Amino acid sequence: MTPRPRARLFGTVAAAYAEHRPGYPDAAAWALEPVADRPEPHVLDLGAGTGKLAAALPPGVRVTAVDPDTAMLRELRRHVPHALAVAGTAERVPLAGGSVDAVVVGQAWHWFDPDRALAEIARVLRPGGVLAVVGSDDDGTEWMRGFGEAAARGRPVANGAGAAALALPPHPAFAPPESAAFPNPVRTTTDGLLATMATHSWALLSEPADRDAAFARIRDYVATRPETASGEFVLPLVTTVLRALRR
């Protein structure tokens, strides 16, 4: 499948995505620091999904959320009613040139054509504006590595959305990016963890038998680990932000 149809799989589980995917409580404010002194900065949330990042933006900003999937945008309008939700893509942003102060991208950069997206982002950003790309991953502890191995069993299940996959190619319109990382622990249960994983692209693309087998391995693994066996536990996520200024 090509990236764009694969990305639009999420609309089939939009309500579950909105309920179970983690947010970004601390990363958003740092992302917008370069434009925080502007009066009511206009922020474009690109590839906004159900509004996880839009919901974390600080008060006093004007938010336009763009996503190609109408089902995801319906959920966004429910959860972030103050945002203007508009259908569109990173490669064809439905906004005028020089109309926004910041562009934020949460867990979606890997779905974009980076060259075309950067050209469009440069077009809509005002001089001195900021592009912030956000990704989340686990903290790399031993038990989380074991969790990944139990889920994969010899085949990759990662969808490339994690912090390790973040990269902004050089572009003449942007200064070199800087980065920051923020702990983002999520309290959950085995059922909650599996509900989250059921919204990941690998699970949506898997044959049902393969997905169910992976989920069974995860249940078995979580039941044996001291970090998780009690029932409720903390998933040790880390959110990373790349931030680049528009020249």
NUZA-650626 format. One record per residue: x, y, z of N, C-alpha, C in turn; chain; residue number from 0; residue in one letter. Coordinates in steps of 0.1 Angstrom, whole numbers, plus 5000, padded with zeros to 4 digits. Layout:
<r <X; Y; Z>; <X; Y; Z>; <X; Y; Z>; "A"; NUM; "a">
...
***
This chain:
<r <5008; 4988; 5000>; <5000; 5000; 5000>; <5009; 5012; 5000>; "A"; 0; "m">
<r <5004; 5023; 4994>; <5012; 5036; 4994>; <5009; 5043; 5008>; "A"; 1; "t">
<r <5018; 5052; 5012>; <5017; 5058; 5025>; <5003; 5064; 5028>; "A"; 2; "p">
<r <4998; 5072; 5018>; <4986; 5079; 5021>; <4974; 5070; 5024>; "A"; 3; "r">
<r <4971; 5060; 5016>; <4960; 5051; 5020>; <4962; 5044; 5033>; "A"; 4; "p">
<r <4975; 5040; 5036>; <4978; 5034; 5048>; <4975; 5043; 5060>; "A"; 5; "r">
<r <4979; 5056; 5058>; <4977; 5066; 5069>; <4962; 5067; 5072>; "A"; 6; "a">
<r <4954; 5066; 5061>; <4939; 5068; 5063>; <4932; 5056; 5069>; "A"; 7; "r">
<r <4940; 5046; 5072>; <4934; 5035; 5079>; <4929; 5040; 5093>; "A"; 8; "l">
<r <4935; 5050; 5099>; <4931; 5054; 5112>; <4917; 5059; 5113>; "A"; 9; "f">
<r <4911; 5063; 5102>; <4897; 5067; 5103>; <4888; 5056; 5106>; "A"; 10; "g">
<r <4892; 5044; 5104>; <4884; 5032; 5107>; <4883; 5030; 5122>; "A"; 11; "t">
<r <4892; 5036; 5129>; <4892; 5034; 5144>; <4893; 5048; 5151>; "A"; 12; "v">
<r <4887; 5058; 5145>; <4889; 5072; 5149>; <4885; 5073; 5164>; "A"; 13; "a">
<r <4873; 5068; 5168>; <4869; 5070; 5182>; <4878; 5063; 5192>; "A"; 14; "a">
<r <4883; 5051; 5188>; <4893; 5044; 5197>; <4906; 5052; 5197>; "A"; 15; "a">
<r <4910; 5057; 5186>; <4922; 5065; 5186>; <4921; 5077; 5195>; "A"; 16; "y">
<r <4910; 5084; 5195>; <4908; 5096; 5203>; <4908; 5092; 5218>; "A"; 17; "a">
<r <4902; 5080; 5221>; <4901; 5075; 5235>; <4914; 5070; 5241>; "A"; 18; "e">
<r <4922; 5063; 5233>; <4933; 5055; 5238>; <4947; 5061; 5235>; "A"; 19; "h">
<r <4949; 5068; 5224>; <4962; 5073; 5221>; <4966; 5084; 5232>; "A"; 20; "r">
<r <4979; 5084; 5236>; <4983; 5094; 5246>; <4985; 5107; 5240>; "A"; 21; "p">
<r <4984; 5117; 5248>; <4986; 5131; 5244>; <5000; 5136; 5246>; "A"; 22; "g">
<r <5002; 5149; 5246>; <5015; 5155; 5247>; <5015; 5167; 5257>; "A"; 23; "y">
<r <5014; 5164; 5270>; <5011; 5175; 5279>; <5022; 5185; 5281>; "A"; 24; "p">
<r <5034; 5182; 5279>; <5045; 5191; 5282>; <5052; 5196; 5269>; "A"; 25; "d">
<r <5051; 5189; 5258>; <5059; 5192; 5246>; <5054; 5204; 5239>; "A"; 26; "a">
<r <5041; 5206; 5239>; <5035; 5217; 5231>; <5040; 5231; 5234>; "A"; 27; "a">
<r <5041; 5234; 5247>; <5045; 5247; 5251>; <5059; 5250; 5247>; "A"; 28; "a">
<r <5068; 5240; 5248>; <5082; 5242; 5243>; <5082; 5244; 5228>; "A"; 29; "w">
<r <5074; 5237; 5221>; <5074; 5238; 5207>; <5070; 5252; 5202>; "A"; 30; "a">
<r <5062; 5259; 5210>; <5057; 5272; 5206>; <5065; 5284; 5212>; "A"; 31; "l">
<r <5075; 5281; 5220>; <5082; 5292; 5227>; <5087; 5303; 5218>; "A"; 32; "e">
<r <5092; 5300; 5206>; <5097; 5311; 5197>; <5086; 5321; 5193>; "A"; 33; "p">
<r <5074; 5317; 5194>; <5063; 5326; 5189>; <5053; 5330; 5201>; "A"; 34; "v">
<r <5058; 5326; 5213>; <5049; 5328; 5224>; <5045; 5343; 5227>; "A"; 35; "a">
<r <5054; 5352; 5223>; <5052; 5366; 5226>; <5043; 5373; 5215>; "A"; 36; "d">
<r <5039; 5365; 5205>; <5031; 5371; 5194>; <5016; 5371; 5199>; "A"; 37; "r">
<r <5008; 5382; 5196>; <4995; 5382; 5200>; <4986; 5371; 5193>; "A"; 38; "p">
<r <4980; 5363; 5201>; <4972; 5352; 5196>; <4978; 5345; 5183>; "A"; 39; "e">
<r <4989; 5338; 5185>; <4996; 5332; 5174>; <4987; 5322; 5168>; "A"; 40; "p">
<r <4987; 5321; 5154>; <4980; 5312; 5146>; <4988; 5299; 5145>; "A"; 41; "h">
<r <4983; 5288; 5150>; <4990; 5275; 5149>; <4983; 5266; 5140>; "A"; 42; "v">
<r <4990; 5260; 5131>; <4985; 5250; 5122>; <4990; 5236; 5127>; "A"; 43; "l">
<r <4980; 5228; 5131>; <4983; 5214; 5135>; <4981; 5205; 5122>; "A"; 44; "d">
<r <4992; 5201; 5117>; <4992; 5194; 5104>; <4993; 5179; 5105>; "A"; 45; "l">
<r <4983; 5172; 5099>; <4982; 5158; 5102>; <4976; 5156; 5116>; "A"; 46; "g">
<r <4966; 5164; 5119>; <4961; 5166; 5132>; <4954; 5154; 5138>; "A"; 47; "a">
<r <4949; 5144; 5130>; <4943; 5133; 5135>; <4930; 5137; 5143>; "A"; 48; "g">
<r <4929; 5131; 5156>; <4918; 5135; 5164>; <4921; 5146; 5174>; "A"; 49; "t">
<r <4932; 5153; 5172>; <4935; 5165; 5179>; <4943; 5163; 5192>; "A"; 50; "g">
<r <4951; 5152; 5193>; <4959; 5150; 5205>; <4968; 5162; 5208>; "A"; 51; "k">
<r <4975; 5166; 5197>; <4984; 5177; 5199>; <4977; 5191; 5200>; "A"; 52; "l">
<r <4967; 5192; 5192>; <4959; 5205; 5193>; <4954; 5207; 5207>; "A"; 53; "a">
<r <4949; 5196; 5213>; <4944; 5198; 5227>; <4954; 5202; 5237>; "A"; 54; "a">
<r <4967; 5199; 5234>; <4978; 5203; 5244>; <4983; 5216; 5242>; "A"; 55; "a">
<r <4979; 5223; 5231>; <4985; 5237; 5228>; <4981; 5246; 5239>; "A"; 56; "l">
<r <4989; 5256; 5243>; <4986; 5265; 5254>; <4975; 5274; 5251>; "A"; 57; "p">
<r <4968; 5279; 5261>; <4957; 5289; 5258>; <4962; 5301; 5252>; "A"; 58; "p">
<r <4953; 5308; 5245>; <4956; 5320; 5238>; <4961; 5319; 5224>; "A"; 59; "g">
<r <4961; 5307; 5218>; <4965; 5305; 5205>; <4952; 5302; 5196>; "A"; 60; "v">
<r <4953; 5306; 5184>; <4943; 5302; 5174>; <4947; 5290; 5166>; "A"; 61; "r">
<r <4939; 5280; 5166>; <4943; 5267; 5161>; <4935; 5263; 5148>; "A"; 62; "v">
<r <4942; 5260; 5137>; <4936; 5254; 5126>; <4942; 5240; 5124>; "A"; 63; "t">
<r <4934; 5230; 5123>; <4938; 5216; 5123>; <4935; 5210; 5109>; "A"; 64; "a">
<r <4945; 5204; 5103>; <4943; 5199; 5089>; <4947; 5184; 5089>; "A"; 65; "v">
<r <4938; 5176; 5083>; <4940; 5162; 5082>; <4932; 5157; 5070>; "A"; 66; "d">
<r <4937; 5147; 5063>; <4930; 5142; 5051>; <4918; 5133; 5054>; "A"; 67; "p">
<r <4917; 5128; 5067>; <4907; 5118; 5070>; <4895; 5125; 5077>; "A"; 68; "d">
<r <4883; 5124; 5071>; <4871; 5131; 5076>; <4866; 5125; 5089>; "A"; 69; "t">
<r <4868; 5112; 5091>; <4864; 5105; 5103>; <4873; 5110; 5115>; "A"; 70; "a">
<r <4886; 5112; 5113>; <4895; 5117; 5123>; <4891; 5132; 5127>; "A"; 71; "m">
<r <4887; 5139; 5116>; <4884; 5153; 5119>; <4870; 5154; 5126>; "A"; 72; "l">
<r <4861; 5145; 5124>; <4849; 5145; 5132>; <4852; 5143; 5147>; "A"; 73; "r">
<r <4861; 5134; 5150>; <4865; 5133; 5164>; <4872; 5145; 5170>; "A"; 74; "e">
<r <4881; 5151; 5161>; <4888; 5163; 5165>; <4878; 5174; 5169>; "A"; 75; "l">
<r <4867; 5176; 5161>; <4857; 5186; 5164>; <4850; 5184; 5177>; "A"; 76; "r">
<r <4849; 5171; 5181>; <4842; 5167; 5193>; <4851; 5171; 5205>; "A"; 77; "r">
<r <4864; 5168; 5204>; <4874; 5169; 5215>; <4881; 5182; 5216>; "A"; 78; "h">
<r <4882; 5189; 5205>; <4889; 5202; 5205>; <4880; 5212; 5197>; "A"; 79; "v">
<r <4868; 5215; 5203>; <4859; 5223; 5195>; <4863; 5237; 5192>; "A"; 80; "p">
<r <4873; 5243; 5199>; <4878; 5256; 5195>; <4887; 5256; 5183>; "A"; 81; "h">
<r <4891; 5245; 5178>; <4900; 5244; 5166>; <4891; 5244; 5154>; "A"; 82; "a">
<r <4896; 5251; 5143>; <4890; 5250; 5130>; <4896; 5238; 5123>; "A"; 83; "l">
<r <4887; 5228; 5120>; <4891; 5216; 5114>; <4889; 5216; 5099>; "A"; 84; "a">
<r <4899; 5214; 5091>; <4899; 5215; 5077>; <4905; 5203; 5070>; "A"; 85; "v">
<r <4898; 5198; 5060>; <4904; 5186; 5053>; <4916; 5191; 5044>; "A"; 86; "a">
<r <4926; 5184; 5044>; <4938; 5187; 5035>; <4950; 5178; 5039>; "A"; 87; "g">
<r <4961; 5181; 5032>; <4973; 5172; 5034>; <4985; 5181; 5036>; "A"; 88; "t">
<r <4996; 5175; 5040>; <5008; 5182; 5042>; <5014; 5187; 5029>; "A"; 89; "a">
<r <5011; 5180; 5018>; <5016; 5183; 5005>; <5008; 5194; 4998>; "A"; 90; "e">
<r <4996; 5196; 5003>; <4987; 5206; 4997>; <4979; 5212; 5009>; "A"; 91; "r">
<r <4985; 5222; 5016>; <4979; 5228; 5028>; <4968; 5238; 5023>; "A"; 92; "v">
<r <4956; 5237; 5028>; <4945; 5246; 5023>; <4945; 5260; 5030>; "A"; 93; "p">
<r <4957; 5266; 5032>; <4958; 5279; 5038>; <4966; 5289; 5029>; "A"; 94; "l">
<r <4964; 5301; 5031>; <4971; 5312; 5024>; <4986; 5312; 5028>; "A"; 95; "a">
<r <4994; 5317; 5019>; <5008; 5319; 5022>; <5010; 5329; 5033>; "A"; 96; "g">
<r <5020; 5326; 5042>; <5023; 5336; 5053>; <5012; 5338; 5063>; "A"; 97; "g">
<r <5003; 5328; 5065>; <4991; 5330; 5073>; <4992; 5324; 5087>; "A"; 98; "s">
<r <5003; 5316; 5091>; <5004; 5310; 5104>; <5018; 5314; 5110>; "A"; 99; "v">
<r <5018; 5313; 5124>; <5030; 5316; 5131>; <5037; 5303; 5135>; "A"; 100; "d">
<r <5030; 5292; 5135>; <5037; 5279; 5139>; <5029; 5268; 5132>; "A"; 101; "a">
<r <5037; 5258; 5128>; <5032; 5245; 5123>; <5036; 5234; 5133>; "A"; 102; "v">
<r <5027; 5226; 5138>; <5031; 5215; 5147>; <5026; 5202; 5140>; "A"; 103; "v">
<r <5034; 5192; 5142>; <5031; 5179; 5136>; <5033; 5168; 5147>; "A"; 104; "v">
<r <5022; 5161; 5151>; <5023; 5151; 5161>; <5021; 5137; 5156>; "A"; 105; "g">
<r <5032; 5129; 5157>; <5031; 5115; 5153>; <5026; 5113; 5138>; "A"; 106; "q">
<r <5030; 5123; 5130>; <5025; 5122; 5116>; <5035; 5125; 5105>; "A"; 107; "a">
<r <5047; 5129; 5109>; <5057; 5133; 5099>; <5061; 5122; 5090>; "A"; 108; "w">
<r <5061; 5110; 5095>; <5065; 5098; 5087>; <5055; 5095; 5076>; "A"; 109; "h">
<r <5043; 5101; 5077>; <5033; 5099; 5066>; <5035; 5109; 5055>; "A"; 110; "w">
<r <5043; 5119; 5057>; <5044; 5130; 5047>; <5055; 5127; 5037>; "A"; 111; "f">
<r <5053; 5133; 5025>; <5065; 5135; 5016>; <5073; 5146; 5021>; "A"; 112; "d">
<r <5085; 5144; 5027>; <5091; 5155; 5034>; <5095; 5167; 5025>; "A"; 113; "p">
<r <5099; 5165; 5013>; <5103; 5176; 5005>; <5091; 5185; 5001>; "A"; 114; "d">
<r <5080; 5178; 4997>; <5068; 5186; 4994>; <5062; 5193; 5006>; "A"; 115; "r">
<r <5062; 5185; 5017>; <5056; 5191; 5029>; <5064; 5203; 5034>; "A"; 116; "a">
<r <5078; 5202; 5034>; <5086; 5213; 5038>; <5083; 5226; 5030>; "A"; 117; "l">
<r <5082; 5224; 5017>; <5079; 5235; 5008>; <5066; 5241; 5011>; "A"; 118; "a">
<r <5055; 5233; 5014>; <5042; 5239; 5018>; <5043; 5246; 5032>; "A"; 119; "e">
<r <5050; 5239; 5041>; <5051; 5245; 5055>; <5058; 5259; 5054>; "A"; 120; "i">
<r <5069; 5259; 5046>; <5076; 5272; 5044>; <5067; 5282; 5038>; "A"; 121; "a">
<r <5058; 5278; 5029>; <5049; 5288; 5022>; <5039; 5294; 5032>; "A"; 122; "r">
<r <5034; 5286; 5041>; <5023; 5291; 5050>; <5028; 5298; 5062>; "A"; 123; "v">
<r <5041; 5295; 5066>; <5047; 5301; 5078>; <5051; 5316; 5076>; "A"; 124; "l">
<r <5049; 5324; 5085>; <5054; 5338; 5085>; <5069; 5337; 5089>; "A"; 125; "r">
<r <5076; 5347; 5085>; <5091; 5348; 5089>; <5092; 5348; 5104>; "A"; 126; "p">
<r <5102; 5340; 5109>; <5104; 5338; 5123>; <5095; 5329; 5129>; "A"; 127; "g">
<r <5085; 5323; 5121>; <5077; 5312; 5127>; <5084; 5299; 5129>; "A"; 128; "g">
<r <5077; 5290; 5135>; <5084; 5278; 5139>; <5077; 5265; 5134>; "A"; 129; "v">
<r <5084; 5255; 5130>; <5079; 5242; 5127>; <5084; 5233; 5138>; "A"; 130; "l">
<r <5074; 5225; 5144>; <5077; 5216; 5155>; <5072; 5202; 5151>; "A"; 131; "a">
<r <5081; 5193; 5151>; <5077; 5179; 5148>; <5078; 5170; 5161>; "A"; 132; "v">
<r <5067; 5163; 5164>; <5067; 5156; 5177>; <5066; 5141; 5175>; "A"; 133; "v">
<r <5073; 5134; 5183>; <5072; 5119; 5182>; <5073; 5113; 5196>; "A"; 134; "g">
<r <5067; 5102; 5199>; <5067; 5095; 5212>; <5073; 5081; 5210>; "A"; 135; "s">
<r <5080; 5077; 5220>; <5085; 5064; 5221>; <5086; 5059; 5235>; "A"; 136; "d">
<r <5090; 5047; 5237>; <5092; 5043; 5251>; <5106; 5047; 5256>; "A"; 137; "d">
<r <5109; 5045; 5268>; <5122; 5051; 5274>; <5134; 5041; 5272>; "A"; 138; "d">
<r <5132; 5030; 5265>; <5143; 5021; 5262>; <5147; 5012; 5274>; "A"; 139; "g">
<r <5139; 5011; 5284>; <5142; 5002; 5296>; <5141; 4988; 5291>; "A"; 140; "t">
<r <5148; 4979; 5299>; <5148; 4965; 5296>; <5135; 4959; 5294>; "A"; 141; "e">
<r <5125; 4962; 5303>; <5112; 4955; 5302>; <5105; 4960; 5290>; "A"; 142; "w">
<r <5107; 4973; 5285>; <5100; 4977; 5273>; <5107; 4971; 5261>; "A"; 143; "m">
<r <5120; 4969; 5261>; <5126; 4961; 5250>; <5120; 4947; 5249>; "A"; 144; "r">
<r <5118; 4941; 5260>; <5112; 4928; 5260>; <5098; 4928; 5255>; "A"; 145; "g">
<r <5091; 4938; 5259>; <5077; 4940; 5254>; <5077; 4940; 5239>; "A"; 146; "f">
<r <5086; 4948; 5233>; <5086; 4949; 5218>; <5090; 4936; 5212>; "A"; 147; "g">
<r <5099; 4929; 5218>; <5102; 4916; 5212>; <5091; 4906; 5213>; "A"; 148; "e">
<r <5083; 4906; 5224>; <5072; 4897; 5226>; <5061; 4901; 5215>; "A"; 149; "a">
<r <5059; 4913; 5213>; <5049; 4917; 5203>; <5053; 4913; 5189>; "A"; 150; "a">
<r <5066; 4915; 5186>; <5071; 4913; 5172>; <5073; 4899; 5168>; "A"; 151; "a">
<r <5079; 4891; 5177>; <5083; 4877; 5175>; <5089; 4876; 5161>; "A"; 152; "r">
<r <5100; 4883; 5159>; <5107; 4881; 5146>; <5103; 4890; 5135>; "A"; 153; "g">
<r <5093; 4898; 5137>; <5089; 4907; 5126>; <5086; 4921; 5132>; "A"; 154; "r">
<r <5089; 4931; 5125>; <5087; 4945; 5131>; <5073; 4948; 5132>; "A"; 155; "p">
<r <5069; 4955; 5143>; <5056; 4961; 5144>; <5056; 4976; 5145>; "A"; 156; "v">
<r <5068; 4982; 5146>; <5068; 4996; 5147>; <5063; 5003; 5134>; "A"; 157; "a">
<r <5057; 5014; 5136>; <5052; 5021; 5124>; <5060; 5033; 5120>; "A"; 158; "n">
<r <5072; 5035; 5126>; <5080; 5046; 5122>; <5076; 5059; 5128>; "A"; 159; "g">
<r <5067; 5059; 5138>; <5062; 5072; 5143>; <5070; 5077; 5155>; "A"; 160; "a">
<r <5079; 5068; 5160>; <5086; 5071; 5173>; <5096; 5082; 5171>; "A"; 161; "g">
<r <5102; 5086; 5183>; <5111; 5097; 5183>; <5124; 5094; 5175>; "A"; 162; "a">
<r <5127; 5081; 5175>; <5139; 5077; 5167>; <5137; 5079; 5152>; "A"; 163; "a">
<r <5125; 5080; 5147>; <5122; 5082; 5133>; <5122; 5097; 5129>; "A"; 164; "a">
<r <5122; 5106; 5139>; <5121; 5120; 5136>; <5134; 5125; 5129>; "A"; 165; "l">
<r <5131; 5132; 5118>; <5142; 5138; 5110>; <5137; 5149; 5101>; "A"; 166; "a">
<r <5143; 5160; 5102>; <5140; 5171; 5092>; <5151; 5173; 5083>; "A"; 167; "l">
<r <5149; 5170; 5070>; <5160; 5172; 5060>; <5163; 5187; 5059>; "A"; 168; "p">
<r <5175; 5190; 5056>; <5179; 5204; 5054>; <5170; 5211; 5044>; "A"; 169; "p">
<r <5166; 5224; 5046>; <5158; 5231; 5037>; <5162; 5246; 5038>; "A"; 170; "h">
<r <5164; 5253; 5027>; <5169; 5267; 5028>; <5160; 5276; 5036>; "A"; 171; "p">
<r <5147; 5273; 5037>; <5138; 5282; 5044>; <5139; 5280; 5059>; "A"; 172; "a">
<r <5146; 5270; 5064>; <5146; 5267; 5079>; <5160; 5267; 5084>; "A"; 173; "f">
<r <5161; 5272; 5096>; <5174; 5271; 5104>; <5175; 5256; 5109>; "A"; 174; "a">
<r <5187; 5252; 5112>; <5189; 5238; 5117>; <5180; 5236; 5129>; "A"; 175; "p">
<r <5174; 5224; 5131>; <5165; 5222; 5142>; <5172; 5220; 5155>; "A"; 176; "p">
<r <5165; 5223; 5166>; <5170; 5219; 5179>; <5159; 5209; 5185>; "A"; 177; "e">
<r <5163; 5202; 5195>; <5154; 5192; 5200>; <5154; 5192; 5215>; "A"; 178; "s">
<r <5143; 5187; 5221>; <5141; 5185; 5235>; <5132; 5173; 5237>; "A"; 179; "a">
<r <5134; 5166; 5249>; <5127; 5154; 5252>; <5119; 5156; 5265>; "A"; 180; "a">
<r <5107; 5151; 5266>; <5099; 5153; 5278>; <5093; 5139; 5283>; "A"; 181; "f">
<r <5095; 5135; 5295>; <5089; 5123; 5300>; <5074; 5125; 5298>; "A"; 182; "p">
<r <5067; 5114; 5294>; <5053; 5114; 5292>; <5047; 5101; 5297>; "A"; 183; "n">
<r <5048; 5098; 5310>; <5043; 5085; 5315>; <5028; 5084; 5314>; "A"; 184; "p">
<r <5023; 5072; 5310>; <5009; 5070; 5308>; <5005; 5058; 5317>; "A"; 185; "v">
<r <4996; 5061; 5326>; <4990; 5050; 5335>; <4980; 5042; 5327>; "A"; 186; "r">
<r <4981; 5029; 5327>; <4972; 5021; 5319>; <4971; 5007; 5325>; "A"; 187; "t">
<r <4964; 4999; 5318>; <4962; 4984; 5322>; <4966; 4976; 5309>; "A"; 188; "t">
<r <4966; 4963; 5311>; <4968; 4955; 5299>; <4957; 4957; 5289>; "A"; 189; "t">
<r <4945; 4958; 5293>; <4934; 4960; 5283>; <4936; 4974; 5276>; "A"; 190; "d">
<r <4940; 4984; 5284>; <4942; 4997; 5279>; <4953; 4997; 5269>; "A"; 191; "g">
<r <4964; 4990; 5272>; <4976; 4990; 5264>; <4972; 4983; 5250>; "A"; 192; "l">
<r <4965; 4972; 5251>; <4961; 4965; 5239>; <4951; 4974; 5230>; "A"; 193; "l">
<r <4942; 4981; 5237>; <4933; 4990; 5230>; <4941; 5001; 5223>; "A"; 194; "a">
<r <4952; 5006; 5229>; <4960; 5016; 5222>; <4967; 5009; 5210>; "A"; 195; "t">
<r <4973; 4997; 5212>; <4980; 4991; 5201>; <4971; 4987; 5190>; "A"; 196; "m">
<r <4958; 4985; 5193>; <4949; 4982; 5182>; <4946; 4993; 5172>; "A"; 197; "a">
<r <4951; 5005; 5176>; <4949; 5017; 5168>; <4962; 5020; 5160>; "A"; 198; "t">
<r <4973; 5012; 5161>; <4985; 5013; 5154>; <4984; 5007; 5140>; "A"; 199; "h">
<r <4991; 5013; 5131>; <4990; 5009; 5117>; <4993; 4994; 5115>; "A"; 200; "s">
<r <5003; 4989; 5122>; <5007; 4975; 5120>; <4995; 4966; 5124>; "A"; 201; "w">
<r <4988; 4969; 5135>; <4977; 4961; 5139>; <4965; 4962; 5129>; "A"; 202; "a">
<r <4963; 4974; 5124>; <4952; 4976; 5114>; <4955; 4968; 5101>; "A"; 203; "l">
<r <4968; 4967; 5098>; <4972; 4960; 5085>; <4974; 4945; 5086>; "A"; 204; "l">
<r <4975; 4940; 5099>; <4978; 4926; 5101>; <4966; 4918; 5098>; "A"; 205; "s">
<r <4969; 4905; 5094>; <4958; 4895; 5094>; <4953; 4894; 5108>; "A"; 206; "e">
<r <4939; 4892; 5109>; <4934; 4891; 5123>; <4941; 4880; 5131>; "A"; 207; "p">
<r <4944; 4869; 5126>; <4951; 4858; 5133>; <4964; 4862; 5138>; "A"; 208; "a">
<r <4972; 4870; 5130>; <4985; 4874; 5134>; <4984; 4885; 5145>; "A"; 209; "d">
<r <4974; 4894; 5143>; <4972; 4904; 5153>; <4968; 4898; 5167>; "A"; 210; "r">
<r <4959; 4889; 5166>; <4955; 4882; 5179>; <4966; 4875; 5185>; "A"; 211; "d">
<r <4974; 4868; 5177>; <4986; 4861; 5183>; <4996; 4871; 5190>; "A"; 212; "a">
<r <4998; 4882; 5183>; <5007; 4892; 5189>; <5001; 4897; 5202>; "A"; 213; "a">
<r <4988; 4900; 5202>; <4982; 4905; 5215>; <4982; 4894; 5226>; "A"; 214; "f">
<r <4981; 4882; 5222>; <4982; 4871; 5232>; <4996; 4870; 5238>; "A"; 215; "a">
<r <5006; 4872; 5230>; <5020; 4872; 5235>; <5022; 4884; 5244>; "A"; 216; "r">
<r <5016; 4896; 5241>; <5017; 4907; 5249>; <5011; 4905; 5263>; "A"; 217; "i">
<r <4999; 4899; 5263>; <4992; 4896; 5275>; <5001; 4887; 5284>; "A"; 218; "r">
<r <5006; 4876; 5278>; <5015; 4867; 5285>; <5027; 4874; 5291>; "A"; 219; "d">
<r <5033; 4883; 5283>; <5045; 4890; 5288>; <5042; 4899; 5299>; "A"; 220; "y">
<r <5031; 4907; 5297>; <5028; 4917; 5308>; <5024; 4910; 5321>; "A"; 221; "v">
<r <5018; 4898; 5320>; <5014; 4891; 5332>; <5026; 4886; 5340>; "A"; 222; "a">
<r <5038; 4885; 5334>; <5050; 4879; 5340>; <5059; 4889; 5345>; "A"; 223; "t">
<r <5058; 4902; 5342>; <5068; 4912; 5345>; <5064; 4919; 5358>; "A"; 224; "r">
<r <5073; 4921; 5367>; <5070; 4928; 5380>; <5065; 4942; 5378>; "A"; 225; "p">
<r <5069; 4948; 5367>; <5065; 4962; 5365>; <5050; 4963; 5361>; "A"; 226; "e">
<r <5045; 4952; 5357>; <5031; 4953; 5351>; <5021; 4942; 5356>; "A"; 227; "t">
<r <5026; 4932; 5364>; <5018; 4921; 5367>; <5007; 4925; 5377>; "A"; 228; "a">
<r <5008; 4936; 5384>; <4997; 4939; 5394>; <4984; 4944; 5388>; "A"; 229; "s">
<r <4984; 4946; 5375>; <4972; 4950; 5368>; <4973; 4964; 5362>; "A"; 230; "g">
<r <4975; 4974; 5371>; <4977; 4988; 5366>; <4991; 4991; 5366>; "A"; 231; "e">
<r <4996; 4998; 5356>; <5010; 5001; 5355>; <5013; 5014; 5347>; "A"; 232; "f">
<r <5025; 5019; 5348>; <5029; 5031; 5340>; <5037; 5027; 5328>; "A"; 233; "v">
<r <5032; 5032; 5317>; <5039; 5030; 5304>; <5049; 5042; 5303>; "A"; 234; "l">
<r <5063; 5039; 5303>; <5072; 5050; 5304>; <5075; 5056; 5290>; "A"; 235; "p">
<r <5067; 5064; 5285>; <5069; 5071; 5272>; <5077; 5084; 5274>; "A"; 236; "l">
<r <5084; 5087; 5263>; <5091; 5099; 5262>; <5087; 5106; 5249>; "A"; 237; "v">
<r <5084; 5119; 5250>; <5080; 5127; 5238>; <5092; 5136; 5234>; "A"; 238; "t">
<r <5096; 5135; 5221>; <5107; 5143; 5216>; <5101; 5153; 5206>; "A"; 239; "t">
<r <5107; 5165; 5206>; <5103; 5175; 5197>; <5115; 5180; 5189>; "A"; 240; "v">
<r <5114; 5181; 5176>; <5123; 5189; 5168>; <5117; 5202; 5164>; "A"; 241; "l">
<r <5124; 5213; 5166>; <5119; 5226; 5164>; <5128; 5234; 5155>; "A"; 242; "r">
<r <5123; 5239; 5144>; <5131; 5247; 5134>; <5124; 5260; 5131>; "A"; 243; "a">
<r <5132; 5270; 5131>; <5127; 5284; 5128>; <5126; 5287; 5113>; "A"; 244; "l">
<r <5116; 5293; 5109>; <5115; 5298; 5095>; <5124; 5310; 5093>; "A"; 245; "r">
<r <5133; 5309; 5084>; <5142; 5321; 5082>; <5134; 5333; 5077>; "A"; 246; "r">
***
